[in-house]
Amino acid sequence: MTIVDKKALRPDLIIAGILLLVFAGFLAASFMYPADAVLLPRLVSIVGILGTAWTVVRSLIKMRTAPEVAEESTAVEDELVALKHQAEEADPDNPEEAFATASRKDWLTALGFAAGFLIVMWLAGIFVATAVFSFAYLSWVGRKKWYFALIYAVVLTGALYTLTRIVTLILTPVGVLLPGG
């Protein structure tokens, strides 16, 4: 049986709730786009709404069904928690552990990059935002060499352009400053 701390679920619930509102706002904004440019924004918005709604529901279910964690625990519970932490530390690729142990600075950095991406996409279009933020994220957060980040950004942006504009002919959001996107 896994002991769930209800307080540990609150950040997930808050962030998922905020993202649910953001995706709902993007879905509402997509109704102002021309008919031939709504597919990609609506798909992304709907997938985002479904994913964050699932996270909200899952967190609420865990919060309702989880027993209260007592302030004072027994020695057996302390040992179980220690064993659980050792098992989680053994798997550095465990996403739940990464999210649960991320510092406030890590969360703010990730959310800042996401917000910045959306702002640059609104101003300059999806292709400029993809190139700028994939390069910036890999350089500063990922600590990759500048030439690796540049090659990655160019390949990613080129693949996105090819898939949306040439292969599938999906119109993508253009920026208010750079209408070419």
Rosetta constraint file for C-alpha pairs under 8 A:
AtomPair CA 3 CA 66 HARMONIC 7.38 0.50
AtomPair CA 3 CA 67 HARMONIC 7.59 0.50
AtomPair CA 3 CA 69 HARMONIC 7.66 0.50
AtomPair CA 4 CA 8 HARMONIC 7.82 0.50
AtomPair CA 4 CA 62 HARMONIC 7.66 0.50
AtomPair CA 4 CA 66 HARMONIC 5.86 0.50
AtomPair CA 4 CA 67 HARMONIC 7.35 0.50
AtomPair CA 4 CA 69 HARMONIC 7.57 0.50
AtomPair CA 5 CA 9 HARMONIC 7.01 0.50
AtomPair CA 5 CA 66 HARMONIC 7.52 0.50
AtomPair CA 5 CA 68 HARMONIC 7.31 0.50
AtomPair CA 5 CA 69 HARMONIC 6.07 0.50
AtomPair CA 6 CA 10 HARMONIC 6.95 0.50
AtomPair CA 6 CA 62 HARMONIC 7.81 0.50
AtomPair CA 6 CA 63 HARMONIC 5.49 0.50
AtomPair CA 6 CA 66 HARMONIC 7.02 0.50
AtomPair CA 6 CA 68 HARMONIC 7.32 0.50
AtomPair CA 6 CA 69 HARMONIC 7.79 0.50
AtomPair CA 8 CA 12 HARMONIC 7.89 0.50
AtomPair CA 8 CA 100 HARMONIC 7.60 0.50
AtomPair CA 9 CA 13 HARMONIC 6.31 0.50
AtomPair CA 9 CA 59 HARMONIC 6.25 0.50
AtomPair CA 9 CA 63 HARMONIC 7.16 0.50
AtomPair CA 10 CA 14 HARMONIC 6.05 0.50
AtomPair CA 10 CA 59 HARMONIC 7.99 0.50
AtomPair CA 11 CA 15 HARMONIC 6.03 0.50
AtomPair CA 12 CA 16 HARMONIC 5.91 0.50
AtomPair CA 12 CA 55 HARMONIC 7.66 0.50
AtomPair CA 12 CA 56 HARMONIC 7.78 0.50
AtomPair CA 12 CA 59 HARMONIC 7.27 0.50
AtomPair CA 13 CA 17 HARMONIC 5.95 0.50
AtomPair CA 13 CA 55 HARMONIC 7.27 0.50
AtomPair CA 13 CA 56 HARMONIC 5.52 0.50
AtomPair CA 13 CA 59 HARMONIC 6.17 0.50
AtomPair CA 13 CA 60 HARMONIC 7.69 0.50
AtomPair CA 14 CA 18 HARMONIC 6.23 0.50
AtomPair CA 15 CA 19 HARMONIC 6.13 0.50
AtomPair CA 16 CA 20 HARMONIC 5.95 0.50
AtomPair CA 16 CA 52 HARMONIC 5.18 0.50
AtomPair CA 16 CA 53 HARMONIC 7.36 0.50
AtomPair CA 16 CA 55 HARMONIC 6.41 0.50
AtomPair CA 16 CA 56 HARMONIC 6.06 0.50
AtomPair CA 17 CA 21 HARMONIC 6.42 0.50
AtomPair CA 17 CA 52 HARMONIC 7.12 0.50
AtomPair CA 17 CA 53 HARMONIC 7.79 0.50
AtomPair CA 17 CA 56 HARMONIC 6.68 0.50
AtomPair CA 18 CA 22 HARMONIC 6.30 0.50
AtomPair CA 19 CA 23 HARMONIC 6.06 0.50
AtomPair CA 19 CA 48 HARMONIC 7.88 0.50
AtomPair CA 19 CA 49 HARMONIC 7.94 0.50
AtomPair CA 19 CA 52 HARMONIC 6.66 0.50
AtomPair CA 20 CA 24 HARMONIC 6.08 0.50
AtomPair CA 20 CA 48 HARMONIC 7.22 0.50
AtomPair CA 20 CA 49 HARMONIC 5.47 0.50
AtomPair CA 20 CA 52 HARMONIC 5.57 0.50
AtomPair CA 20 CA 53 HARMONIC 6.61 0.50
AtomPair CA 21 CA 25 HARMONIC 6.08 0.50
AtomPair CA 22 CA 26 HARMONIC 6.29 0.50
AtomPair CA 23 CA 27 HARMONIC 6.12 0.50
AtomPair CA 23 CA 45 HARMONIC 5.06 0.50
AtomPair CA 23 CA 46 HARMONIC 7.45 0.50
AtomPair CA 23 CA 48 HARMONIC 5.93 0.50
AtomPair CA 23 CA 49 HARMONIC 5.73 0.50
AtomPair CA 24 CA 28 HARMONIC 6.19 0.50
AtomPair CA 24 CA 45 HARMONIC 6.78 0.50
AtomPair CA 24 CA 49 HARMONIC 6.61 0.50
AtomPair CA 25 CA 29 HARMONIC 6.10 0.50
AtomPair CA 26 CA 30 HARMONIC 6.12 0.50
AtomPair CA 26 CA 41 HARMONIC 7.41 0.50
AtomPair CA 26 CA 42 HARMONIC 7.90 0.50
AtomPair CA 26 CA 45 HARMONIC 6.17 0.50
AtomPair CA 27 CA 31 HARMONIC 7.10 0.50
AtomPair CA 27 CA 41 HARMONIC 7.10 0.50
AtomPair CA 27 CA 42 HARMONIC 5.75 0.50
AtomPair CA 27 CA 45 HARMONIC 5.34 0.50
AtomPair CA 27 CA 46 HARMONIC 7.19 0.50
AtomPair CA 28 CA 32 HARMONIC 7.87 0.50
AtomPair CA 29 CA 33 HARMONIC 7.48 0.50
AtomPair CA 30 CA 38 HARMONIC 6.03 0.50
AtomPair CA 30 CA 41 HARMONIC 6.29 0.50
AtomPair CA 30 CA 42 HARMONIC 6.43 0.50
AtomPair CA 31 CA 38 HARMONIC 7.43 0.50
AtomPair CA 33 CA 37 HARMONIC 6.15 0.50
AtomPair CA 33 CA 38 HARMONIC 6.01 0.50
AtomPair CA 34 CA 38 HARMONIC 6.72 0.50
AtomPair CA 36 CA 170 HARMONIC 7.88 0.50
AtomPair CA 36 CA 171 HARMONIC 6.67 0.50
AtomPair CA 37 CA 41 HARMONIC 7.92 0.50
AtomPair CA 37 CA 170 HARMONIC 7.04 0.50
AtomPair CA 37 CA 171 HARMONIC 4.80 0.50
AtomPair CA 37 CA 172 HARMONIC 6.19 0.50
AtomPair CA 37 CA 173 HARMONIC 7.06 0.50
AtomPair CA 38 CA 42 HARMONIC 5.91 0.50
AtomPair CA 38 CA 171 HARMONIC 7.69 0.50
AtomPair CA 39 CA 43 HARMONIC 6.03 0.50
AtomPair CA 39 CA 170 HARMONIC 7.12 0.50
AtomPair CA 39 CA 171 HARMONIC 7.76 0.50
AtomPair CA 40 CA 44 HARMONIC 6.13 0.50
AtomPair CA 40 CA 170 HARMONIC 7.02 0.50
AtomPair CA 40 CA 171 HARMONIC 7.47 0.50
AtomPair CA 40 CA 172 HARMONIC 6.52 0.50
AtomPair CA 41 CA 45 HARMONIC 5.99 0.50
AtomPair CA 41 CA 172 HARMONIC 7.69 0.50
AtomPair CA 41 CA 173 HARMONIC 7.46 0.50
AtomPair CA 42 CA 46 HARMONIC 5.92 0.50
AtomPair CA 43 CA 47 HARMONIC 6.08 0.50
AtomPair CA 44 CA 48 HARMONIC 6.00 0.50
AtomPair CA 45 CA 49 HARMONIC 6.03 0.50
AtomPair CA 46 CA 50 HARMONIC 6.10 0.50
AtomPair CA 47 CA 51 HARMONIC 6.06 0.50
AtomPair CA 48 CA 52 HARMONIC 6.03 0.50
AtomPair CA 49 CA 53 HARMONIC 5.81 0.50
AtomPair CA 50 CA 54 HARMONIC 6.05 0.50
AtomPair CA 51 CA 55 HARMONIC 6.38 0.50
AtomPair CA 52 CA 56 HARMONIC 6.18 0.50
AtomPair CA 53 CA 57 HARMONIC 6.14 0.50
AtomPair CA 54 CA 58 HARMONIC 5.99 0.50
AtomPair CA 55 CA 59 HARMONIC 6.02 0.50
AtomPair CA 56 CA 60 HARMONIC 6.11 0.50
AtomPair CA 57 CA 61 HARMONIC 6.13 0.50
AtomPair CA 58 CA 62 HARMONIC 6.18 0.50
AtomPair CA 59 CA 63 HARMONIC 6.05 0.50
AtomPair CA 60 CA 64 HARMONIC 6.15 0.50
AtomPair CA 61 CA 65 HARMONIC 6.09 0.50
AtomPair CA 62 CA 66 HARMONIC 5.64 0.50
AtomPair CA 73 CA 77 HARMONIC 6.07 0.50
AtomPair CA 73 CA 78 HARMONIC 6.62 0.50
AtomPair CA 74 CA 78 HARMONIC 6.32 0.50
AtomPair CA 75 CA 79 HARMONIC 6.17 0.50
AtomPair CA 76 CA 80 HARMONIC 6.20 0.50
AtomPair CA 77 CA 81 HARMONIC 6.13 0.50
AtomPair CA 78 CA 82 HARMONIC 6.14 0.50
AtomPair CA 79 CA 83 HARMONIC 6.13 0.50
AtomPair CA 80 CA 84 HARMONIC 6.11 0.50
AtomPair CA 81 CA 85 HARMONIC 6.20 0.50
AtomPair CA 82 CA 86 HARMONIC 6.22 0.50
AtomPair CA 83 CA 87 HARMONIC 6.20 0.50
AtomPair CA 84 CA 88 HARMONIC 6.19 0.50
AtomPair CA 85 CA 89 HARMONIC 6.02 0.50
AtomPair CA 86 CA 90 HARMONIC 6.28 0.50
AtomPair CA 87 CA 91 HARMONIC 6.96 0.50
AtomPair CA 88 CA 92 HARMONIC 7.38 0.50
AtomPair CA 88 CA 94 HARMONIC 7.22 0.50
AtomPair CA 88 CA 97 HARMONIC 6.61 0.50
AtomPair CA 92 CA 97 HARMONIC 7.85 0.50
AtomPair CA 92 CA 98 HARMONIC 7.82 0.50
AtomPair CA 93 CA 98 HARMONIC 7.74 0.50
AtomPair CA 94 CA 98 HARMONIC 6.45 0.50
AtomPair CA 95 CA 99 HARMONIC 6.17 0.50
AtomPair CA 96 CA 100 HARMONIC 5.93 0.50
AtomPair CA 97 CA 101 HARMONIC 5.94 0.50
AtomPair CA 98 CA 102 HARMONIC 5.91 0.50
AtomPair CA 102 CA 106 HARMONIC 5.83 0.50
AtomPair CA 102 CA 107 HARMONIC 6.60 0.50
AtomPair CA 103 CA 107 HARMONIC 6.36 0.50
AtomPair CA 104 CA 108 HARMONIC 6.07 0.50
AtomPair CA 105 CA 109 HARMONIC 5.98 0.50
AtomPair CA 106 CA 110 HARMONIC 6.18 0.50
AtomPair CA 107 CA 111 HARMONIC 6.05 0.50
AtomPair CA 108 CA 112 HARMONIC 5.75 0.50
AtomPair CA 109 CA 113 HARMONIC 6.17 0.50
AtomPair CA 110 CA 114 HARMONIC 6.31 0.50
AtomPair CA 111 CA 115 HARMONIC 6.08 0.50
AtomPair CA 112 CA 116 HARMONIC 5.87 0.50
AtomPair CA 113 CA 117 HARMONIC 5.96 0.50
AtomPair CA 113 CA 133 HARMONIC 7.55 0.50
AtomPair CA 113 CA 137 HARMONIC 7.66 0.50
AtomPair CA 114 CA 118 HARMONIC 6.38 0.50
AtomPair CA 115 CA 119 HARMONIC 6.24 0.50
AtomPair CA 116 CA 120 HARMONIC 6.07 0.50
AtomPair CA 117 CA 121 HARMONIC 5.94 0.50
AtomPair CA 117 CA 129 HARMONIC 5.88 0.50
AtomPair CA 117 CA 130 HARMONIC 7.65 0.50
AtomPair CA 117 CA 133 HARMONIC 6.41 0.50
AtomPair CA 118 CA 122 HARMONIC 6.13 0.50
AtomPair CA 118 CA 129 HARMONIC 7.83 0.50
AtomPair CA 119 CA 123 HARMONIC 6.22 0.50
AtomPair CA 120 CA 124 HARMONIC 5.60 0.50
AtomPair CA 120 CA 125 HARMONIC 6.97 0.50
AtomPair CA 120 CA 126 HARMONIC 7.99 0.50
AtomPair CA 120 CA 128 HARMONIC 7.70 0.50
AtomPair CA 120 CA 129 HARMONIC 5.45 0.50
AtomPair CA 121 CA 125 HARMONIC 4.35 0.50
AtomPair CA 121 CA 126 HARMONIC 4.85 0.50
AtomPair CA 121 CA 127 HARMONIC 7.77 0.50
AtomPair CA 121 CA 128 HARMONIC 7.12 0.50
AtomPair CA 121 CA 129 HARMONIC 5.04 0.50
AtomPair CA 121 CA 130 HARMONIC 7.99 0.50
AtomPair CA 121 CA 173 HARMONIC 7.80 0.50
AtomPair CA 121 CA 174 HARMONIC 7.62 0.50
AtomPair CA 121 CA 175 HARMONIC 6.25 0.50
AtomPair CA 122 CA 126 HARMONIC 7.78 0.50
AtomPair CA 122 CA 173 HARMONIC 7.76 0.50
AtomPair CA 122 CA 174 HARMONIC 7.24 0.50
AtomPair CA 122 CA 175 HARMONIC 5.03 0.50
AtomPair CA 122 CA 176 HARMONIC 6.45 0.50
AtomPair CA 123 CA 175 HARMONIC 4.46 0.50
AtomPair CA 123 CA 176 HARMONIC 4.98 0.50
AtomPair CA 123 CA 177 HARMONIC 5.37 0.50
AtomPair CA 123 CA 178 HARMONIC 6.98 0.50
AtomPair CA 124 CA 128 HARMONIC 6.04 0.50
AtomPair CA 124 CA 129 HARMONIC 6.81 0.50
AtomPair CA 124 CA 174 HARMONIC 6.71 0.50
AtomPair CA 124 CA 175 HARMONIC 4.00 0.50
AtomPair CA 124 CA 176 HARMONIC 6.39 0.50
AtomPair CA 124 CA 177 HARMONIC 5.61 0.50
AtomPair CA 124 CA 178 HARMONIC 4.88 0.50
AtomPair CA 124 CA 179 HARMONIC 7.28 0.50
AtomPair CA 124 CA 181 HARMONIC 5.97 0.50
AtomPair CA 125 CA 129 HARMONIC 6.27 0.50
AtomPair CA 125 CA 173 HARMONIC 5.92 0.50
AtomPair CA 125 CA 174 HARMONIC 4.27 0.50
AtomPair CA 125 CA 175 HARMONIC 3.98 0.50
AtomPair CA 125 CA 176 HARMONIC 7.69 0.50
AtomPair CA 125 CA 178 HARMONIC 6.73 0.50
AtomPair CA 125 CA 179 HARMONIC 7.26 0.50
AtomPair CA 125 CA 180 HARMONIC 7.32 0.50
AtomPair CA 125 CA 181 HARMONIC 3.86 0.50
AtomPair CA 126 CA 130 HARMONIC 5.96 0.50
AtomPair CA 126 CA 172 HARMONIC 7.02 0.50
AtomPair CA 126 CA 173 HARMONIC 6.28 0.50
AtomPair CA 126 CA 174 HARMONIC 6.67 0.50
AtomPair CA 126 CA 175 HARMONIC 7.56 0.50
AtomPair CA 126 CA 181 HARMONIC 5.86 0.50
AtomPair CA 127 CA 131 HARMONIC 6.23 0.50
AtomPair CA 127 CA 157 HARMONIC 5.98 0.50
AtomPair CA 127 CA 160 HARMONIC 7.58 0.50
AtomPair CA 127 CA 161 HARMONIC 7.05 0.50
AtomPair CA 127 CA 181 HARMONIC 5.85 0.50
AtomPair CA 128 CA 132 HARMONIC 6.03 0.50
AtomPair CA 128 CA 181 HARMONIC 6.73 0.50
AtomPair CA 129 CA 133 HARMONIC 5.84 0.50
AtomPair CA 130 CA 134 HARMONIC 5.81 0.50
AtomPair CA 130 CA 153 HARMONIC 7.27 0.50
AtomPair CA 130 CA 156 HARMONIC 7.69 0.50
AtomPair CA 130 CA 157 HARMONIC 6.09 0.50
AtomPair CA 131 CA 135 HARMONIC 6.16 0.50
AtomPair CA 131 CA 153 HARMONIC 4.92 0.50
AtomPair CA 131 CA 154 HARMONIC 6.48 0.50
AtomPair CA 131 CA 156 HARMONIC 7.48 0.50
AtomPair CA 131 CA 157 HARMONIC 5.71 0.50
AtomPair CA 132 CA 136 HARMONIC 6.05 0.50
AtomPair CA 132 CA 153 HARMONIC 7.46 0.50
AtomPair CA 133 CA 137 HARMONIC 5.71 0.50
AtomPair CA 134 CA 138 HARMONIC 6.04 0.50
AtomPair CA 134 CA 149 HARMONIC 7.25 0.50
AtomPair CA 134 CA 152 HARMONIC 7.54 0.50
AtomPair CA 134 CA 153 HARMONIC 5.45 0.50
AtomPair CA 135 CA 139 HARMONIC 6.01 0.50
AtomPair CA 135 CA 146 HARMONIC 7.88 0.50
AtomPair CA 135 CA 149 HARMONIC 4.95 0.50
AtomPair CA 135 CA 150 HARMONIC 5.79 0.50
AtomPair CA 135 CA 152 HARMONIC 7.37 0.50
AtomPair CA 135 CA 153 HARMONIC 5.43 0.50
AtomPair CA 136 CA 140 HARMONIC 5.97 0.50
AtomPair CA 136 CA 141 HARMONIC 7.82 0.50
AtomPair CA 136 CA 149 HARMONIC 7.79 0.50
AtomPair CA 137 CA 141 HARMONIC 5.24 0.50
AtomPair CA 137 CA 142 HARMONIC 6.24 0.50
AtomPair CA 138 CA 142 HARMONIC 4.37 0.50
AtomPair CA 138 CA 143 HARMONIC 6.05 0.50
AtomPair CA 138 CA 144 HARMONIC 5.64 0.50
AtomPair CA 138 CA 149 HARMONIC 5.60 0.50
AtomPair CA 139 CA 143 HARMONIC 4.95 0.50
AtomPair CA 139 CA 144 HARMONIC 5.12 0.50
AtomPair CA 139 CA 145 HARMONIC 6.51 0.50
AtomPair CA 139 CA 146 HARMONIC 6.09 0.50
AtomPair CA 139 CA 149 HARMONIC 6.11 0.50
AtomPair CA 140 CA 144 HARMONIC 7.61 0.50
AtomPair CA 144 CA 148 HARMONIC 6.51 0.50
AtomPair CA 144 CA 149 HARMONIC 6.33 0.50
AtomPair CA 145 CA 149 HARMONIC 6.33 0.50
AtomPair CA 146 CA 150 HARMONIC 6.04 0.50
AtomPair CA 147 CA 151 HARMONIC 6.09 0.50
AtomPair CA 148 CA 152 HARMONIC 6.05 0.50
AtomPair CA 149 CA 153 HARMONIC 6.02 0.50
AtomPair CA 150 CA 154 HARMONIC 6.15 0.50
AtomPair CA 151 CA 155 HARMONIC 6.10 0.50
AtomPair CA 152 CA 156 HARMONIC 5.94 0.50
AtomPair CA 153 CA 157 HARMONIC 5.94 0.50
AtomPair CA 154 CA 158 HARMONIC 5.90 0.50
AtomPair CA 155 CA 159 HARMONIC 6.01 0.50
AtomPair CA 156 CA 160 HARMONIC 6.15 0.50
AtomPair CA 157 CA 161 HARMONIC 6.05 0.50
AtomPair CA 158 CA 162 HARMONIC 5.99 0.50
AtomPair CA 159 CA 163 HARMONIC 6.03 0.50
AtomPair CA 160 CA 164 HARMONIC 6.06 0.50
AtomPair CA 161 CA 165 HARMONIC 5.55 0.50
AtomPair CA 161 CA 166 HARMONIC 7.23 0.50
AtomPair CA 162 CA 166 HARMONIC 5.01 0.50
AtomPair CA 162 CA 167 HARMONIC 6.13 0.50
AtomPair CA 163 CA 167 HARMONIC 4.94 0.50
AtomPair CA 163 CA 168 HARMONIC 5.93 0.50
AtomPair CA 163 CA 169 HARMONIC 7.78 0.50
AtomPair CA 164 CA 168 HARMONIC 5.36 0.50
AtomPair CA 164 CA 169 HARMONIC 5.54 0.50
AtomPair CA 164 CA 170 HARMONIC 4.92 0.50
AtomPair CA 164 CA 171 HARMONIC 6.79 0.50
AtomPair CA 164 CA 172 HARMONIC 7.15 0.50
AtomPair CA 165 CA 169 HARMONIC 4.66 0.50
AtomPair CA 165 CA 170 HARMONIC 5.83 0.50
AtomPair CA 165 CA 171 HARMONIC 6.61 0.50
AtomPair CA 165 CA 172 HARMONIC 7.93 0.50
AtomPair CA 172 CA 181 HARMONIC 7.52 0.50
AtomPair CA 173 CA 181 HARMONIC 6.72 0.50
AtomPair CA 174 CA 178 HARMONIC 6.96 0.50
AtomPair CA 174 CA 179 HARMONIC 5.17 0.50
AtomPair CA 174 CA 180 HARMONIC 6.07 0.50
AtomPair CA 174 CA 181 HARMONIC 4.14 0.50
AtomPair CA 175 CA 179 HARMONIC 5.18 0.50
AtomPair CA 175 CA 180 HARMONIC 7.31 0.50
AtomPair CA 175 CA 181 HARMONIC 5.55 0.50
